[in-house]
């Protein structure tokens, strides 16, 4: 199993002795199984003065983090778009490939926890000193390659408790995370979409090469089910050209909200298949 890190390098609501904002690098390991305990996975933090913010400092921090682990990461994910060039360069110089991604679930939880329970306890805490995030518009949804279009698809739901034995499922490609990481009770209904295709394995393989972020219903004309990937890429998964499909998509979005925006996408060869060519557990995050 690969080792994936999630990284953020940004200003925090902290100041130094000269009242200059402090920056911080946060690095955490991505949980890749439903049984992983986030509190036991690798974490690394290091503060940085405003004058030292550059890719060289970041490279040194990444190298220091690698020195504390028995195995170096296979890749690093990051969501902070305005730090794109610096993070890519720092990771490259540290010898680890980096990818813009909205699949930074453990990192998002950790940042929220530190904002609420850690930084306010510091004597140099100063609310409002974090630099506002620069949000970029998402790209217009693209058509899937013809060879990857599914013959059928369906909205489905699974109970959160059903994921307890996920390690025993037959899955060729995919990625999941522990539901307790985001506080999902076992009785919660997790909505999802299953795609059926005679080319299920190639389709799942193609999807595994993307940084899958989340599914969403776009009600803008024409109504569509959209797959968000990477930093801002979008793919048209299905056209919702009937009132019934649009109602099902609205129900899917409502179920997502009830499940803290957790949902899934799966790929199978046909509705009778007992194995998955692909299965990804997803969460739509409010990244800023």
Secondary structure, 3 states (H helix, E strand, C coil): CCCEEEEEEEEEEEECCCCCEEEEEEEEECCCCCCCCHHHCCEEEEEEEHHHCCHHHHHHHHHHHHHCCCCCCCEEEECCHHHHHHHHHHHHHCCCCEEECCCCHHHHHHHHHHHHHCHHHCCCECCCCCCCCCCCCCCCCEECCHHHCCCEEEEEEEEHHHHHHHHHCCEEEEECCCHHHHCCCCCCEEEEEEEECCCHHHHHHHHHCCCEEEEEEECCCCCEEEEEECCCEEEEEEECCCHHHHHHHHHHHHHHHHCCCEEEEEEECCCCCCCEEEEEEEECCCCC
